[in-house]
Amino acid sequence: MITYEWLIDRQVVLFHSNGQITGEDIANETQILNSFLDRGNGSLIHVIGDDRNLEEFPPLSVLMEAGWLQHKKLGYFILVGMS
């Protein structure tokens, strides 16, 4: 499960990943994060991913194919808790 929120309104998005994440979850994440990035106020919107409670994750190559990583408003992207 992945939950999303504005950490700083329309400037920094925080998402929390819990349990197991599938390729389908990553596809859904792309739609949701694109929506957040589209609604952002600044020229660049930063994203922080909290993966401390993540039990299983698909290969990093699946994440790298996520469409939101190429979004024109994406600033910094930081993942916390992945090993």
C-alpha positions, 0 to 999 in steps of 0.5 A: 500500500502507498499513501500520499500527502503534501509535506509542504503544500504544492511544493513537496510530496511525501509518500509512504510505502508499506508491505509489498509493492508490485509492478501494478502499484508502481503503475498506479503510483505514476498516475497519482504522482503525475497528478500531484506534480501537475498541481504543484505551485513551483517550477519544480516539485520535490518528492520524498519516498518513505520506504522504511516499512516496505517488505518487498519491492519490485526490481529497481528497473521497474521503478526507473520506468515509472513515467513520473520520473520524467515529469517536467516539474519533478525536482529532487526525488529522495528515497528513505529506508531502502536497503 
